[in-house]
Amino acid sequence: MNVLIVYAHPERESLNGTLKDLAVDTLTDEGHQVQVSDLYSMKWKAVLDEEDFPERMNKELFNPILEQLNAVKKGAIPQDIKEEMDKVLWADLIIFQFPIWWSNFPAILKGWVDRVFYNGFAFNLAEMQLYGNGPLKGKKAMLSFTTGAPRELYTDEGPHGEIEVLIKYFNHLLFEFVGMEALPYFAIFGPGDMTEEEREVELDRFQEIIKNV
């Protein structure tokens, strides 16, 4: 199996960095092929803008969705985006590894989605290639993340609300939208309040999940 890990944390020695390394080692030991897009190390450009479209179809009015389709048809896709698209096509499974910030992806990871999941590549509005008919049908995706707050804060009774609502948003309106199958997520809630032993238990749990993914 080919696995792409899209990793979004600025500190390599973070728990997210440890999870990324553990996934790479475990998957490699199991005989899988792994690539990592380390967005901060890559200095990934997070903002979709006019610079992404060197051969604009409409120089008067910037419409990103239409310009994406035009760029795909013309083969005029910037090299950094094309390289990530090639990784997506290569991968059978994509794992997003990231911390929850402000109840969402870090901006750099959202920017990877904005710039890579093109109209005409990951979906096609003109031909209604969405959800079960999405171009990335047959691939799988998995969220793996950490939170600053403990689990009880992410419940219906907690101040942040039920985490499953956020997960459904990610899985359905991102992965399933482009035809991918969303696997069960992995999360470590409030690791800063855990003992070293408790964190090791979580890492062992993650490794078992990755072995059986």
C-alpha positions as CSV (number, residue, x, y, z in Angstrom):
1,M,0.0,0.0,0.0
2,N,1.1,3.5,-0.8
3,V,0.6,6.0,2.1
4,L,1.0,9.8,2.0
5,I,1.2,11.5,5.4
6,V,0.4,15.3,5.2
7,Y,2.1,16.6,8.3
8,A,1.3,20.1,9.7
9,H,3.2,21.0,12.9
10,P,6.0,23.6,13.1
11,E,8.0,21.6,15.8
12,R,9.5,18.3,14.8
13,E,9.9,17.3,18.5
14,S,6.2,17.8,19.2
15,L,3.8,14.9,19.9
16,N,2.5,15.3,16.4
17,G,6.1,14.9,15.1
18,T,6.4,11.7,17.2
19,L,3.1,10.4,15.8
20,K,4.3,11.1,12.3
21,D,7.6,9.3,12.8
22,L,5.9,6.4,14.5
23,A,3.5,6.1,11.5
24,V,6.4,6.2,9.0
25,D,8.4,3.5,10.9
26,T,5.4,1.3,11.5
27,L,4.1,1.4,8.0
28,T,7.6,0.9,6.6
29,D,8.1,-2.1,8.8
30,E,4.8,-3.5,7.6
31,G,6.1,-3.4,4.0
32,H,4.2,-0.3,2.9
33,Q,5.6,2.6,0.8
34,V,5.4,6.0,2.6
35,Q,5.9,9.6,1.5
36,V,5.6,12.6,3.9
37,S,4.6,16.1,3.0
38,D,6.1,18.1,5.9
39,L,4.4,21.4,5.2
40,Y,6.4,23.6,7.5
41,S,9.7,22.2,6.4
42,M,8.6,22.6,2.8
43,K,7.6,26.2,3.5
44,W,4.4,25.4,1.8
45,K,2.5,28.5,0.4
46,A,-0.8,28.4,2.2
47,V,-2.7,31.0,0.3
48,L,-4.6,30.3,-2.9
49,D,-4.4,33.4,-5.0
50,E,-3.8,34.7,-8.6
51,E,-0.1,33.7,-8.5
52,D,-1.2,30.1,-8.7
53,F,-2.6,30.6,-12.2
54,P,0.1,31.8,-14.6
55,E,-2.2,31.3,-17.6
56,R,-5.4,33.0,-16.5
57,M,-8.5,32.5,-18.6
58,N,-10.0,35.7,-17.2
59,K,-7.6,38.4,-16.3
60,E,-10.4,40.8,-15.3
61,L,-12.2,38.7,-12.7
62,F,-10.5,36.1,-10.6
63,N,-12.6,33.0,-10.1
64,P,-10.4,30.3,-8.5
65,I,-12.8,27.4,-9.3
66,L,-12.9,28.2,-13.0
67,E,-9.2,29.0,-13.1
68,Q,-8.4,25.6,-11.5
69,L,-10.4,23.7,-14.2
70,N,-8.7,25.8,-16.9
71,A,-5.2,25.1,-15.4
72,V,-5.9,21.4,-15.4
73,K,-7.0,21.4,-19.1
74,K,-4.0,23.5,-20.1
75,G,-1.5,21.6,-17.9
76,A,-0.6,25.0,-16.4
77,I,-0.3,23.9,-12.8
78,P,2.5,25.3,-10.6
79,Q,5.2,22.8,-9.8
80,D,4.7,22.8,-6.0
81,I,1.0,22.0,-6.5
82,K,1.6,19.4,-9.3
83,E,4.1,17.5,-7.0
84,E,1.5,17.2,-4.3
85,M,-1.2,16.1,-6.8
86,D,1.2,13.4,-8.0
87,K,1.5,12.2,-4.4
88,V,-2.2,12.1,-4.0
89,L,-2.6,10.1,-7.2
90,W,0.1,7.7,-6.0
91,A,-1.4,7.2,-2.5
92,D,-3.9,4.5,-1.6
93,L,-4.2,6.2,1.9
94,I,-3.7,9.7,3.0
95,I,-3.2,10.5,6.7
96,F,-3.5,14.1,7.9
97,Q,-1.4,14.6,11.1
98,F,-2.0,17.9,12.8
99,P,-3.0,19.7,16.0
100,I,-6.5,21.1,16.3
101,W,-6.1,24.9,16.4
102,W,-9.2,27.1,16.9
103,S,-11.3,24.0,16.2
104,N,-9.9,23.5,12.8
105,F,-6.8,22.6,10.7
106,P,-3.7,24.8,11.1
107,A,-3.8,27.4,8.3
108,I,-1.0,25.7,6.4
109,L,-2.9,22.4,6.2
110,K,-6.1,24.2,5.1
111,G,-4.0,25.9,2.5
112,W,-2.7,22.5,1.2
113,V,-6.3,21.4,0.7
114,D,-7.2,24.7,-1.0
115,R,-4.3,24.6,-3.4
116,V,-4.1,20.9,-4.1
117,F,-7.7,19.7,-4.3
118,Y,-8.4,21.4,-7.6
119,N,-11.7,21.5,-9.5
120,G,-10.9,19.2,-12.4
121,F,-8.5,17.1,-10.2
122,A,-10.1,16.2,-6.9
123,F,-13.6,17.0,-8.0
124,N,-15.3,18.3,-11.1
125,L,-18.3,20.6,-10.7
126,A,-19.1,20.8,-14.4
127,E,-19.4,17.0,-14.6
128,M,-20.8,16.6,-11.1
129,Q,-18.0,14.3,-10.1
130,L,-18.6,14.6,-6.3
131,Y,-19.0,12.2,-3.4
132,G,-19.6,8.7,-4.6
133,N,-18.6,9.8,-8.1
134,G,-15.5,11.8,-7.0
135,P,-12.3,11.5,-8.9
136,L,-10.4,10.1,-5.9
137,K,-12.8,7.3,-5.4
138,G,-11.1,4.1,-4.2
139,K,-8.6,6.0,-2.0
140,K,-8.9,6.2,1.8
141,A,-8.2,9.0,4.2
142,M,-7.6,9.3,8.0
143,L,-7.4,12.2,10.5
144,S,-4.8,11.9,13.3
145,F,-4.7,14.9,15.6
146,T,-4.0,16.2,19.1
147,T,-6.0,18.8,21.0
148,G,-5.0,21.2,23.8
149,A,-8.1,20.5,25.8
150,P,-9.2,17.2,27.4
151,R,-11.9,15.0,26.0
152,E,-14.6,16.2,28.4
153,L,-14.4,19.7,26.9
154,Y,-15.3,18.2,23.5
155,T,-18.7,16.8,24.4
156,D,-22.3,18.0,24.0
157,E,-22.1,19.3,27.6
158,G,-18.6,20.7,27.2
159,P,-17.8,24.3,26.2
160,H,-16.2,23.3,22.9
161,G,-19.1,21.1,21.7
162,E,-19.0,17.4,20.6
163,I,-15.9,16.6,18.6
164,E,-17.8,14.2,16.4
165,V,-19.5,17.2,14.8
166,L,-16.1,18.6,13.7
167,I,-15.0,15.2,12.5
168,K,-18.1,14.7,10.4
169,Y,-17.4,18.1,8.8
170,F,-13.8,17.1,7.9
171,N,-14.7,13.7,6.7
172,H,-17.8,14.4,4.8
173,L,-17.1,17.8,3.2
174,L,-13.5,17.0,2.5
175,F,-12.7,13.4,2.0
176,E,-16.1,12.0,1.0
177,F,-16.7,15.0,-1.2
178,V,-13.9,14.0,-3.5
179,G,-14.9,10.3,-3.4
180,M,-12.5,9.0,-0.7
181,E,-13.4,6.7,2.1
182,A,-13.0,8.3,5.5
183,L,-11.5,5.9,8.1
184,P,-12.1,6.2,11.8
185,Y,-10.0,9.1,13.3
186,F,-7.3,8.9,15.9
187,A,-7.0,11.6,18.6
188,I,-5.0,12.3,21.7
189,F,-7.0,14.8,23.9
190,G,-5.1,17.1,26.2
191,P,-1.7,15.4,26.1
192,G,-0.2,18.3,28.0
193,D,-2.0,17.1,31.1
194,M,-1.0,13.5,30.7
195,T,1.8,11.7,32.4
196,E,4.6,10.2,30.3
197,E,3.2,6.8,30.9
198,E,-0.3,7.9,29.7
199,R,1.3,9.3,26.6
200,E,3.1,6.1,25.9
201,V,-0.2,4.2,26.2
202,E,-1.6,6.5,23.5
203,L,1.4,6.0,21.3
204,D,1.0,2.2,21.6
205,R,-2.7,2.6,20.7
206,F,-1.8,4.6,17.6
207,Q,0.8,2.1,16.5
208,E,-1.8,-0.8,16.7
209,I,-4.2,1.3,14.6
210,I,-1.6,2.0,12.0
211,K,-0.6,-1.7,11.8
212,N,-4.2,-2.6,11.0
213,V,-5.1,0.3,8.9
